[in-house]
Amino acid sequence: MSRVKLGAIGAGWWATSNHFPLFAARDDVELVGVCGRGPGLDAVQDTFGFGFATEDADELLDADLDAVVISTPHDLHHPLAAQALDRGLHVLCEKPMTLRAAEAWDLASRVEDAGTVFLVPYGWNYKPFTVAAKRLLDSGAIGEIQFAMCHMASPTRGLFGTDPTHMLERWKSDTAPDPSTWSSPQHGGGYAHGQVTHSSALLFWLAGLRAASVSGRVSAAGSAVDLFDAGVIRFTNGALGSLSGAATLADGDKYQVDIRLFGTEGVLMIDVERERVELSRYDGRRESVSIAPGEGEYECLVPPHRFIDLITGRSTENNSDVTVAARSVELIDALLRSSAAGGVDTRIAAAEGITTTESVTATESRAS
């Protein structure tokens, strides 16, 4: 196709500060329509050159579209993405893709039926140094993974506590993040859905793992939503893992995403804060990936461009497809369920397409 006819649902802070400027600058994208709420919608239409503006998602989805970008509150992702896929549209859906495992695997099934591009814009999955780390892992550099550590911390305590000042300064945005998205339990607010989604999706893309069960705890520390998250994971290949997240780095501190993978042949460390990827094999081989200064900083410029390139055939590499996103969702869903049940080990269905989670009984837990 010469131009991708694109619609957008959601016209808030992140869409207007990141996605829309990138799409508007491309000659191969036609911005057909935008759907949103509030008095600023007409200004969004004019600023980015959308053909029309509406508050009706059905009107947007029924337009002559090839693709849609969904940047709504978290709890609306599933129904809107499902409607788009049922219309045969390519979908870029913001993270977290959904809030429940059943919803995530439902979208995966619809993507398979539709045969269209589905991408969740996880910026770190597209960095040159993480792509290099992925190549090392795919080459068998550390053998079979036996233990995985996945940690993330960020200066987001204000975002999850209804004060987005730092985020606005960081992203130089004129529009504020909606507190009902980030700090409201009813809409999937909290650090797990808002940030651990990044680190876990990076882990699952890099390592190809899938969680089988998790025992987790979260702490709100006086907030309405979780600010701290911790879990012990058993993966389907038998590997053990740890997951942690903290929202309370000081404003201006560098984001921490630290993934360490221990295998039968060696160890691989990926650290975005210190900007390093280091391989240490048991046979003595050592290898470091060259990383440009500043490359570890989070930005989300590549994923929207890659979405269009996948549609037009300019690229075939989707580093954050529906399966990667679904594995992140089901882990976080089970982690939060486990914490609510007092930290009980919570099993995740072992086969894709089976979408229920259940608590492991005390007898099963002792036996394992």
C-alpha positions in Angstrom: 0.0 0.0 0.0 1.2 3.5 -0.8 -0.2 5.1 2.4 -1.4 3.5 5.6 -4.8 4.9 6.5 -4.5 5.2 10.3 -7.1 6.0 13.0 -6.4 6.7 16.7 -8.4 6.0 19.8 -7.2 7.9 22.7 -5.8 11.5 22.4 -4.2 12.1 25.8 -0.7 12.8 27.1 1.2 9.9 25.6 -0.5 9.8 22.3 0.0 13.5 21.6 3.5 13.7 23.0 4.9 10.5 21.3 2.8 8.7 18.8 1.0 11.4 16.8 4.1 13.5 16.0 5.8 10.4 14.7 2.9 9.3 12.5 2.2 12.8 11.3 5.8 13.2 10.0 5.6 10.1 7.8 4.7 10.5 4.1 3.3 6.9 4.0 0.7 7.5 6.7 -2.7 9.2 6.3 -4.2 10.3 9.6 -7.8 9.5 8.9 -9.5 10.2 12.2 -9.0 10.6 16.0 -11.3 9.5 18.8 -11.1 11.0 22.2 -12.8 12.9 25.0 -12.8 16.5 26.1 -12.7 20.0 24.7 -9.2 19.7 23.3 -10.0 17.1 20.7 -10.5 19.7 17.9 -7.1 21.1 18.7 -5.6 17.6 18.4 -7.2 17.2 15.0 -5.8 20.5 13.8 -2.4 20.0 15.2 -1.7 16.7 13.7 -3.9 16.8 10.6 -6.5 14.2 11.3 -9.3 14.1 8.7 -12.0 14.1 11.4 -12.5 13.9 15.2 -15.1 12.0 17.1 -16.0 10.9 20.6 -17.5 7.7 19.2 -15.1 4.8 18.9 -17.5 2.9 16.6 -17.5 5.8 14.2 -13.7 5.8 14.1 -13.4 2.0 13.6 -16.1 2.0 10.9 -14.1 4.6 8.9 -12.0 3.5 5.9 -8.9 2.4 7.9 -6.0 0.0 7.5 -4.8 0.4 11.1 -5.6 1.9 14.5 -3.5 3.0 17.4 -5.1 2.5 20.8 -3.8 4.8 23.7 -6.8 4.8 26.0 -6.9 3.9 29.8 -5.7 0.4 30.4 -9.1 -1.2 31.1 -10.4 -0.2 27.6 -7.6 -1.8 25.6 -9.2 -5.2 25.3 -12.6 -4.3 24.0 -11.3 -1.7 21.5 -8.5 -3.9 20.2 -10.9 -6.8 19.9 -13.3 -4.7 17.8 -10.4 -3.5 15.6 -9.1 -7.0 15.0 -12.6 -8.3 14.1 -12.6 -5.6 11.4 -9.3 -6.9 10.0 -7.3 -3.9 11.2 -3.6 -3.7 12.1 -3.3 -2.6 15.8 -0.8 -0.8 17.8 -2.1 -1.1 21.4 -0.5 0.6 24.3 0.9 -1.3 27.3 -0.3 -3.1 29.3 -2.1 -4.8 26.4 -4.8 -5.9 28.8 -5.3 -6.3 32.6 -6.3 -10.0 32.6 -4.7 -13.1 31.2 -8.0 -14.3 29.6 -8.3 -11.0 27.7 -4.7 -11.2 26.5 -5.0 -14.6 25.0 -8.3 -13.7 23.5 -6.5 -11.0 21.6 -3.8 -13.4 20.6 -6.5 -15.7 19.1 -8.1 -12.8 17.3 -4.7 -11.7 15.9 -4.1 -15.2 14.5 -7.6 -15.2 12.9 -7.2 -11.7 11.5 -3.6 -12.2 10.2 -2.8 -8.6 10.8 0.1 -6.8 12.5 -0.3 -6.4 16.3 2.4 -4.5 18.2 2.7 -3.2 21.8 5.2 -0.3 21.9 7.8 -1.5 24.4 10.7 0.9 23.7 13.5 -1.1 25.2 12.7 -4.1 23.1 13.9 -2.1 20.0 17.2 -0.8 21.4 20.4 -1.8 19.5 21.9 -3.2 22.6 18.9 -5.4 23.5 18.7 -6.6 19.9 22.4 -7.6 20.3 21.6 -9.4 23.5 18.8 -11.2 21.9 21.1 -12.4 19.1 23.5 -13.8 21.8 20.7 -15.7 23.5 19.3 -17.0 20.3 22.8 -18.3 19.4 22.8 -20.5 22.5 25.5 -18.4 24.2 24.4 -19.3 27.7 22.7 -22.6 27.0 19.4 -23.4 28.6 18.2 -20.8 31.1 18.0 -22.0 34.7 17.5 -18.8 36.6 16.3 -15.3 35.6 16.4 -12.1 37.6 14.2 -9.2 36.3 14.2 -5.9 38.2 12.9 -2.4 37.4 12.8 0.8 39.3 11.8 4.3 38.1 11.2 7.9 39.3 7.4 7.5 39.0 6.1 7.8 42.5 4.3 11.0 41.5 2.7 9.4 38.5 1.2 6.7 40.6 0.4 9.2 43.4 -1.5 11.7 41.2 1.3 14.2 40.7 2.6 13.9 37.2 4.9 17.0 37.3 8.1 15.1 36.8 6.7 13.1 33.9 5.6 16.2 32.1 9.0 17.7 32.6 10.7 14.6 31.3 8.6 14.2 28.2 8.2 18.0 27.6 4.5 17.6 27.3 1.7 20.1 27.5 -0.9 17.5 28.4 -1.0 15.8 31.8 -1.2 12.0 32.4 -4.7 11.2 33.5 -4.6 10.1 37.2 -7.5 7.8 36.6 -5.3 5.7 34.3 -2.2 5.6 36.5 -3.3 5.9 40.1 -6.8 4.4 40.1 -7.2 0.7 41.0 -10.5 0.6 39.0 -8.6 1.3 35.8 -5.6 -0.8 36.3 -3.3 1.8 37.9 -0.2 0.9 39.8 3.5 0.0 39.2 3.0 -3.5 38.0 0.7 -2.6 35.1 2.4 0.7 34.5 6.1 -0.3 34.7 6.8 -3.9 35.4 5.0 -4.5 32.1 8.1 -3.1 30.4 10.7 -5.2 32.2 8.7 -8.4 32.0 8.0 -7.9 28.3 11.7 -7.4 27.7 12.5 -10.5 29.6 10.0 -12.7 27.7 11.1 -11.3 24.3 14.8 -11.8 25.1 14.6 -15.2 26.7 11.6 -16.8 25.1 10.4 -17.9 28.6 6.9 -18.3 29.9 5.8 -18.2 33.5 4.1 -21.3 35.0 3.5 -20.0 38.5 4.3 -17.0 40.7 4.1 -16.3 44.4 4.0 -12.5 44.8 3.5 -9.6 47.1 2.9 -5.9 46.4 2.9 -2.9 48.7 1.1 0.4 48.2 3.1 2.2 50.9 0.2 4.7 51.5 -0.8 5.0 47.8 -4.0 3.9 46.3 -2.1 1.5 44.0 1.0 -0.7 44.2 4.3 1.1 44.3 6.5 -2.0 45.1 6.2 -5.5 43.6 8.0 -8.7 44.2 7.6 -12.3 43.0 9.2 -15.7 42.8 8.5 -17.3 39.5 8.7 -20.8 38.2 8.9 -20.9 34.4 7.5 -23.6 32.1 11.0 -24.9 31.3 11.7 -25.5 35.0 13.8 -22.4 35.5 13.4 -20.3 38.7 13.1 -16.5 38.6 12.7 -13.4 40.7 10.8 -10.3 39.7 10.9 -6.9 41.5 9.7 -3.4 40.9 9.9 -0.1 42.7 8.3 3.3 41.8 10.3 5.5 44.2 13.6 6.5 42.5 14.3 10.2 43.0 13.0 12.4 40.2 15.7 12.7 37.6 17.4 9.4 38.4 18.1 7.0 35.6 15.6 4.2 35.1 16.8 0.8 36.3 16.1 -2.3 34.2 18.3 -5.1 35.2 17.9 -8.6 33.7 20.4 -11.3 34.5 20.1 -14.7 32.9 21.9 -17.8 34.3 22.2 -20.7 31.9 23.9 -24.1 31.6 26.7 -22.6 29.6 27.1 -19.1 31.1 25.5 -15.8 32.3 24.2 -12.8 30.4 23.6 -9.4 32.1 21.5 -6.6 30.6 21.6 -3.4 32.5 20.0 -0.2 31.0 21.1 2.1 33.8 24.8 1.3 33.5 24.3 0.7 29.8 26.0 -2.7 29.6 25.4 -6.1 28.1 28.0 -8.6 29.2 28.4 -12.3 28.5 30.4 -14.6 30.8 30.7 -18.2 29.7 31.9 -21.0 31.8 34.5 -21.9 29.1 36.2 -18.6 29.7 34.7 -16.7 26.8 33.9 -13.1 27.7 32.0 -10.6 25.5 30.6 -7.1 25.9 28.2 -5.3 23.6 29.3 -1.8 22.6 26.6 0.7 23.7 26.4 4.3 22.7 26.2 6.7 25.6 22.5 7.5 26.4 21.2 4.5 24.6 19.8 3.0 27.8 17.5 5.9 28.4 13.9 5.1 27.7 12.3 6.4 24.5 9.6 5.0 22.3 10.5 6.2 18.8 11.2 3.0 17.0 8.0 1.0 17.8 5.5 3.3 16.1 7.7 3.5 13.0 8.2 -0.3 13.1 4.4 -0.8 13.2 4.0 1.1 9.9 7.1 -0.7 8.4 5.6 -4.1 9.3 2.3 -3.1 7.6 4.0 -1.9 4.5 6.5 -4.8 4.4 9.6 -2.8 5.0 10.3 -4.9 8.1 9.5 -8.3 9.3 10.8 -7.9 12.9 8.2 -7.4 15.6 10.0 -7.4 18.9 6.8 -6.9 21.0 4.1 -8.9 19.4 0.9 -10.2 20.9 2.5 -13.3 22.4 5.2 -11.4 24.2 2.6 -8.9 25.5 0.3 -11.7 26.6 3.0 -13.5 28.6 3.7 -10.2 30.4 0.0 -9.7 31.2 -0.5 -13.2 32.5 2.5 -12.9 34.8 1.3 -9.6 36.3 -2.3 -10.8 36.6 -1.1 -13.8 38.5 1.3 -11.7 40.7 -1.5 -9.4 41.7 -3.9 -12.3 42.4 -1.2 -14.0 44.4 -0.6 -10.9 46.6 -4.4 -10.4 47.1 -4.5 -14.1 48.3 -1.7 -13.6 50.8 1.2 -14.6 48.6 -0.1 -18.0 47.7 1.6 -19.7 44.7 -0.6 -19.0 41.7 -0.5 -21.2 38.7 -0.6 -19.9 35.2 -2.1 -22.2 32.5 0.7 -24.1 30.8 -0.6 -24.0 27.3 -1.4 -20.9 25.2 -5.1 -20.6 24.6 -5.9 -21.8 28.1 -6.5 -18.6 30.0 -7.5 -19.3 33.5 -5.3 -19.0 36.6 -5.8 -20.9 39.8 -4.2 -21.1 43.2 -2.0 -24.0 43.9 -3.2 -26.0 46.9 -1.0 -26.3 49.9 -0.5 -30.0 49.2 0.6 -29.2 45.6 2.9 -26.4 46.8 4.6 -28.7 49.4 5.0 -31.5 46.8 6.7 -29.2 44.3 
